[in-house]
Amino acid sequence: QAQPVESGGGSVQPGESLRLSCTYSPYITRGACTGWFRQVPGKEREGLATIYHVTPITFYDSYSGFLEGRFTISRINGKKTVNLQMNNLRADDTAVYYCATADALPKEVCQRRSPTDFDNWGQGTQVTVSS
């Protein structure tokens, strides 16, 4: 698979929103998983949200609880793009955000959002939240 490509990072103030986009390989098959992760220097990479691809129309999403409903992952069918809409951003959301894909994961593995289950990573995009 081609490396996923992230875009949409930048600098915002607390309370504002950003939308990140991930363009991935055209060969997404049933059971593939696409996820968003983030990493702060000195800390482990953490999973935020994933999409488990079932059909060109059907997918299942999952989220880490600490997001408190502020982030939404979505898929644009036909455009090979997965977005992460981030609302009400806080200073502790500052990080490098990564998109990653994995082939043929069981749904429950995709939904546990563990970075070690993903083998195809983008370069990352910086998100800075500061007043």
RONUMI-79538 format. One line per 10 residues: their letters; for each residue x, y, z of C-alpha. Coordinates in Angstrom, 1 decimal, m for minus. Layout:
N
a = X:Y:Z ~ ...
! end
This chain:
131
qaqpvesggg = 0.0:0.0:0.0 ~ 1.0:3.6:m0.6 ~ 1.9:5.6:2.5 ~ m1.1:7.6:3.7 ~ m0.8:11.4:3.5 ~ m2.1:13.7:6.2 ~ m3.1:17.3:5.7 ~ m4.9:20.0:7.6 ~ m2.7:20.6:10.6 ~ m1.9:24.1:11.9
svqpgeslrl = m2.1:26.5:14.8 ~ m5.4:27.5:16.4 ~ m6.6:29.0:19.7 ~ m8.3:27.0:22.4 ~ m12.0:26.4:21.6 ~ m11.4:26.4:17.9 ~ m11.7:23.6:15.4 ~ m9.6:21.9:12.8 ~ m10.2:19.1:10.3 ~ m7.5:16.7:9.4
sctyspyitr = m7.6:14.7:6.2 ~ m5.9:11.4:5.4 ~ m5.6:10.2:1.8 ~ m4.8:6.5:1.7 ~ m4.2:3.7:m0.7 ~ m6.9:3.0:m3.3 ~ m6.9:m0.7:m2.4 ~ m9.0:m0.6:0.8 ~ m10.5:m4.0:1.3 ~ m13.0:m5.5:3.6
gactgwfrqv = m11.5:m5.7:7.0 ~ m9.0:m2.9:6.5 ~ m8.6:m0.3:9.3 ~ m7.7:3.3:9.1 ~ m6.9:5.3:12.2 ~ m5.8:8.6:13.6 ~ m3.2:8.8:16.3 ~ m1.2:11.5:18.0 ~ 2.1:11.8:19.7 ~ 3.7:14.4:22.0
pgkereglat = 7.5:14.5:22.4 ~ 8.5:12.2:25.2 ~ 5.2:10.3:25.3 ~ 3.9:7.2:23.6 ~ 1.8:7.5:20.5 ~ m1.9:7.2:21.4 ~ m4.9:6.1:19.4 ~ m7.7:8.5:18.9 ~ m10.3:7.0:16.4 ~ m10.5:4.3:13.8
iyhvtpitfy = m12.7:3.3:10.9 ~ m13.2:m0.4:10.2 ~ m14.0:m0.7:6.5 ~ m16.7:m3.2:5.6 ~ m18.0:m2.2:2.2 ~ m17.7:0.9:0.0 ~ m20.7:2.2:2.0 ~ m20.5:0.6:5.4 ~ m17.9:1.2:8.1 ~ m17.7:1.1:11.9
dsysgflegr = m16.1:3.9:13.8 ~ m14.6:3.9:17.3 ~ m13.2:6.5:19.6 ~ m11.0:6.8:22.7 ~ m13.0:7.9:25.7 ~ m10.7:10.7:26.7 ~ m11.8:12.6:23.6 ~ m15.2:13.3:25.3 ~ m17.0:13.5:22.0 ~ m15.0:16.4:20.6
ftisringkk = m13.5:14.5:17.6 ~ m15.3:12.8:14.8 ~ m13.8:10.4:12.2 ~ m15.5:10.1:8.9 ~ m14.9:8.5:5.5 ~ m15.5:10.2:2.1 ~ m16.6:7.3:m0.1 ~ m15.1:7.4:m3.5 ~ m12.3:9.8:m2.6 ~ m10.1:7.4:m0.5
tvnlqmnnlr = m10.1:10.0:2.3 ~ m10.6:9.7:6.1 ~ m11.2:12.9:8.0 ~ m10.8:13.8:11.6 ~ m13.0:16.7:12.7 ~ m11.6:18.2:15.9 ~ m13.8:20.6:17.8 ~ m13.3:22.6:21.0 ~ m9.6:22.1:20.9 ~ m7.5:22.4:24.0
addtavyyca = m3.9:23.1:24.7 ~ m3.3:19.5:25.6 ~ m4.4:18.5:22.1 ~ m1.1:19.9:20.8 ~ 0.7:17.0:19.1 ~ 1.8:15.5:15.9 ~ m1.2:13.7:14.4 ~ m0.7:10.6:12.3 ~ m2.9:8.6:10.0 ~ m2.2:4.9:9.7
tadalpkevc = m3.7:1.9:7.9 ~ m3.7:m1.8:8.3 ~ m5.0:m4.6:6.1 ~ m7.3:m7.4:7.2 ~ m7.6:m6.6:10.9 ~ m10.4:m8.1:12.9 ~ m12.9:m5.5:13.9 ~ m12.2:m5.8:17.6 ~ m8.5:m5.2:16.9 ~ m9.2:m2.2:14.8
qrrsptdfdn = m11.4:m0.8:17.5 ~ m8.8:m1.1:20.3 ~ m6.8:1.6:18.5 ~ m3.4:0.3:19.4 ~ m0.5:1.8:17.3 ~ 1.3:m1.6:17.3 ~ m1.5:m3.1:15.1 ~ m0.8:m0.7:12.3 ~ 1.9:m1.1:9.7 ~ 1.5:1.8:7.3
wgqgtqvtvs = 2.0:5.3:8.7 ~ 1.9:8.8:7.3 ~ 4.5:11.4:8.0 ~ 2.3:13.3:10.5 ~ 0.9:16.8:10.7 ~ 1.5:19.2:13.5 ~ m1.4:20.6:15.5 ~ m0.7:23.4:17.9 ~ m3.4:24.8:20.2 ~ m2.3:27.9:22.0
s = m3.6:31.3:23.1
! end
